[in-house]
Amino acid sequence: MRSIARGTAPRRSLLTDPRVRAWVFQVIAVLAVVAFGWYLFHNTQNNLAHRGITSGFGFLNNAAGFGISQHLIDYSESDSYGRVFWVGLLNTLLVSVIGIVLATIMGFILGVGRLSSNWLIRQLATLYIEIFRNIPPLLLIFFVYFAVISPLPGPRNSLSLWDVVFVNNRGVQMPAPSAADGFWSFWLALLVALVAVVLLNRWARARRHATGRMFPVFWTSLGLFLVIPWLVTFIAGAPFTWEVPELQRFNIRGGWVVIPELVSIVVALSVYTAAFIGETVRSGIQSVSHGQTEAAASLGLRPGQLLRLVIVPQALRVIVPPLTSQYLNLAKNSSLAAAIGYPDMVSLFAGTVLNQTGQAIETMAITMSVYLAISISISLLMNWYNKRIALIER
């Protein structure tokens, strides 16, 4: 026994080695998942064959044969189901993008209003948040669609704004632009103005850090965005010609038509999500130390400068992570638009196309993949922005 104790340590069994056991369990788990997935796939193929249902994505080349009330790209009933996919995708992205922009603006106003020194503004912001964040989004969509937009007058009695914009129960009719001679020159001028604004902001930031002197960045940037395109338009000609809607005998013809379903879903989701963003902004602002605000105020910064230069940049580090969740919720909640007939991915592809083709697995897989891709894209973009504004310790 003594010779064994003095010699080399006995070899550890592979079964008792933690690293070996960890690899074995991971391999077993992966094999189990693959086997289960293969079982589901094989079982599904057998069931489809028994019922005489063909599988695959060849149906995307077949003619759709139905119209769509809103399409951002050219579409007709003779187009394929693949074209329907792109129409539904663009309509879904339209709701998500507009909703995120509006909800962000409203949410930041509400968050700042919740901390206002004015009693009335503070109470109104609190009342808004407590009401709308406790109402189910689908119920809010129904309320906007059936109780706000549907009671509006018909086309003949439309609410008119300077006889150019008409609001009725069929949506909003507004002038539609079409490209003219100076179209590309105008967009080039906008690009030049954008580059100039970015360079101006960098210069103003460097100047402020070096000297502490402020520069009117906002008004100068606004002037660049207005003056440069105007000069190019004056030289190269108008970039657009406008088709103005006209009230005829029974309807309004011409111009752009924003369908009531789009207005309802955008307004409802923006109002709903803004309540949550408002609370996120409030908590982010309150996370900033009072010493920071007192020190900035002692330097003579005005309230607007204090909020823009001191509070918001620090609060963003707390605001952005939960804000990402709200953006994801809004993008996924846009699928509720199918309840009022808005032609998004769920209504068109997981609804009409599924009913006409019977390709349940393929259509649902495509629809879920679209929402997955949208969510992952939002997450990646927000994570990139969050890392950019994160504190870097020296």
Phi, psi and omega in degrees: 000322180295322180295327178290318181295325181279341181279195179291153180294144180296146180294139178279136179294146179300328181289337180262357178282118184301322181293319179294315180298321179298316178295319181297315181294323179293319178296317179298318180296317179296316179297322179295318179295316179297318180296319179295318178297319178295322178298315179297317180296313181296318180295321179294318180297319179295317180295319178295320179295320179299324183267002178070028180262123179281148179243165181119178185250018178294337181296341182296339180271353181282154179291137182286310177080016177220154181270162179230131187291329179226126177215127182279347174239163181300134181208141174220168183296338180277353180289165186276170175296332175298322176293323177300321178302313181293323177297313179296321180296313180295322177295322177294316179295325179299313179297317183295314184293311180297318180297318180296317180296310182294317181295324179294314180297311181296320182296319179293322177296317179294318181297318177291321179297327178297337181251012181293149176282346177280123186297317184294314180298318181297318181289322178295318178296319178296317180298316178302310184296315183292332180281304192282335178279354178252011176253131178302138184299325180295320178295323178292322176298314178299320182296314181295319185287312187269330185258342182250311187272317182301322179287355179297156181293164178286180184302323184292332180248034184299149170284124189247142174241101181057027180056028179239320178246131182238134180240125178209186183285000174258006176121205181239122176258129182219163180300142181249128178276150171224148188298139176239196186298321184267023186297305184291327176296322180296313181292326175296321178296321176297321178296317177298317179297320179297315178298318179297321179294318178298314179296321178298317179297318179295317179297317180295322179293316179296321178295319180294319179293327184278321187242343183080003181271138182272152176231137181290076186294316186298309184291324178293318179296317178299319178297319178297318180294334181268318188286312184299308177298326180294319179297317180295321178296320179296326183274312188267350181103169183295137180281340185224153163245144189250129173263108185271133178293144181235135178280115179256201191293311183242351186206178177250127183246147175089166177078186176272145176239117174265109187294151183298331179296321178294316179300317183296312184291322180292314181296313184296312181292324178294315179296318182293310184289329180299328179297319178288320179295324178301318177292324177296317179295318179301313181294324179294318179294319180290343178284344179284132182300140178295334178298326178295314181291321179293320178295319179293321179294326179293339177278356178094013179290138176287162182305319179295317177294321178301317180291317186284323188262336186243308189283305185298315179302325178280325181291332182301328181294335176266331186282319192299313182303309176290335177295326176301318179298321179292323176297318178296318179297320180294318180297319180284326178292343178298340177294343177291349179299337178299336182293336179247011174085017176287132187281073176260192182299317183292314182292316184280304191275312180277000179244279185296312181297319178298316181294325183280325185261333184075006180275074187294314184295314183293313182294318179292323178296318179295315181297315179295324179296324179297311180294326176296316180295320178297315181295316180295321179297316178297317180298315180297317181296315181290324176295321176298316180293322180297320178292326181292324183266000182293151177292134178251112181284139179271000000 
